[in-house]
Amino acid sequence: GATDFDQSTLFKKIYEEEYGSFGGAPYSALIGDFEFDRTPSDMYLLEQISHVAAAAHAPFISAASPSILGLESFTDIDRPRDVSKIFET
């Protein structure tokens, strides 16, 4: 459901054991050492992590795959394209 994130191990570690506990040490930021693409599984994971990060008042910082912008590599970023079309799908 929409609130499943608060039952996750990540939520318990980040929020319940630190931010939500007296004497806990809240995280300043959450760092993901991986990149997200537009696949449904990545979008779902990103959504769930964003809920945990928001509850803990900590930004989540990770990387976007070049495929998010329709690129094979970020070295292609300077090639002309209509970026608005990418975000319409």
C-alpha positions, 0 to 999 in steps of 0.5 A: 500500500501507500504506507508500506515504506514505514514498515521497511527495514530502511525506515526502522534503521533511519527513522525509528532507531535514530530520528524518532528515538530520544538520544538518537543521532539523525542522519544529515543526508542519505547517499545512494551509491547507484543510479536510477533509470526509468524502469518501474522497479527503480521508480518504485524504489526511489519513491519508497526511499523518498518517503523514508528520507522525507520522514527523517528530514534528510535529503536522498542523494543518488545518481540518475542513469543517462537513460533518464534523459534518453542518452546512452552516456552523459557525454552526449548531453551537449547534443540537441534534443527536445528534453520536454518530450522525455518528461512527457512519457 
